Amino acid sequence: MANYEQVKKLLKDNYELAGFDVADEELESGDTILRYPEPGAFDVTLKLSRDDIQEYGELLQARAEFAAAPYPTSLCRKNFREQLLLSLDPRLDEDSLHDLFFQPAGAGEMYVEIDRVSLVYANFFRFEPGYMQLCIDRIFDVPERLRAAATDEPLDIRHTFARPLSMRVFKIGASSLEEAISVSSEWIESSLFTLAYEYDLPLLVAQDWPTSNATRREKLQRLSLQAQRVIMPDAGFRSDLVRLYQAGIASPIPTQQFLSFYQVLELFFQEVDHAGAYTALEELLGSPNFRADDAAIREIVRVVEAYKTQATSVDLLELLMRQYVPSEEIKAFIESSNSEAEETLHTLANRLYTLRNSIVNVGAGSPPVYTDSEIIKRNVPLVKFLAEKVILATGQG
């Protein structure tokens, strides 16, 4: 076990790496003063206490028993797992969900609990960047009365630990970490379904750290600095397109993101199909050899019927991209985002359409695509880019 001074130095060094100002001198109590040097947070005086240092030392001693698996937001060992959760309903009062208890039938001694993340979890992920950003949010949110009181009595930094909801699975009784992950995942999903089915409480396993308010603030600050250069588009946009795009942005589920952006494209398939027919008819009717006779009428019918039957969804997606998205922009986006290279627009259209079908037509001969599928995640930015280009190109001026 690392000794007290080693643990204290480790904590101080890690907080400095995270951007905190750490005082060189200690208080008479042995506590160390810290501050986060940003407007809105610097007046919150924090401290590393002796109790905190001792607790962290105990965690270090047991740390080898745990792993951040199967996700960077999950703490797991053979007999226990704690998994971060996200709410899919912004109206949900998370404070009303603490201390929920599940005892699955046939689970033996194993049980499941929903509560705020434990102190063990918080300490384990203390310096993980995603979790640290959530803790920094808490510093910005310290109320004025505590800020004033912290001037005389610094606030224990453990009070800034972020405490989102988690699900804990106890007494798994697995013989390996892999088995513990498999068993706990099954019961976690069963418990989440029960909450959704019985109580209309939609919670989701958080596979990544949620975006912190601090990160959002940085984006807004960058935007405010560039506000004079932000130009509103000279067009109005269809509300159905805007809603689908917003749904894709808001959802944390890759398959839902993909389908929302793809549906933006699908809404234009009929128009693209008609546009092709219009072009063919324009060429036919504008020909100097055109004669208004039975043969010409049959040719008009043939053109219309051909566009009804011959254009597949892949063809329509390809036509849509050709009509609204310059091919050099598609190529540049693919190269810049390290997406899969395509030989032709038709190849790209076919791949995106195949992915769409693998989500929508599961059980109809297509292999299943799970909500966290890596191939779907990789292609979300591309279909989002295409949806953006089509929305902008079809704006109603």
SULURFEN-V327655 format. One record per run of one state. SS is the DSSP state (H for helix, E for strand, C for the rest). FROM is the first residue (numbers start at 0). TO is the last residue. If there is no record, write none. Layout:
ss=[SS | SS]
from=[FROM | FROM]
to=[TO | TO]
//
This chain:
ss=[C | H | C | E | C | E | C | E | C | H | C | E | C | E | C | E | C | H | C | E | C | E | C | H | C | H | C | H | C | E | H | C | E | C | H | C | E | C | H | C | H | C | E | C | H | C | H | C | H | C | H | C | H | C | H | C | H | C | E | C | E | C | H | C | E | C]
from=[0 | 3 | 17 | 19 | 26 | 31 | 36 | 45 | 48 | 49 | 65 | 66 | 68 | 73 | 77 | 79 | 87 | 93 | 97 | 99 | 102 | 110 | 116 | 118 | 124 | 128 | 140 | 143 | 152 | 154 | 156 | 160 | 164 | 170 | 176 | 199 | 202 | 205 | 212 | 225 | 226 | 229 | 235 | 236 | 238 | 250 | 253 | 266 | 268 | 285 | 293 | 309 | 312 | 324 | 326 | 336 | 344 | 360 | 361 | 362 | 365 | 366 | 373 | 393 | 395 | 396]
to=[2 | 16 | 18 | 25 | 30 | 35 | 44 | 47 | 48 | 64 | 65 | 67 | 72 | 76 | 78 | 86 | 92 | 96 | 98 | 101 | 109 | 115 | 117 | 123 | 127 | 139 | 142 | 151 | 153 | 155 | 159 | 163 | 169 | 175 | 198 | 201 | 204 | 211 | 224 | 225 | 228 | 234 | 235 | 237 | 249 | 252 | 265 | 267 | 284 | 292 | 308 | 311 | 323 | 325 | 335 | 343 | 359 | 360 | 361 | 364 | 365 | 372 | 392 | 394 | 395 | 396]
//
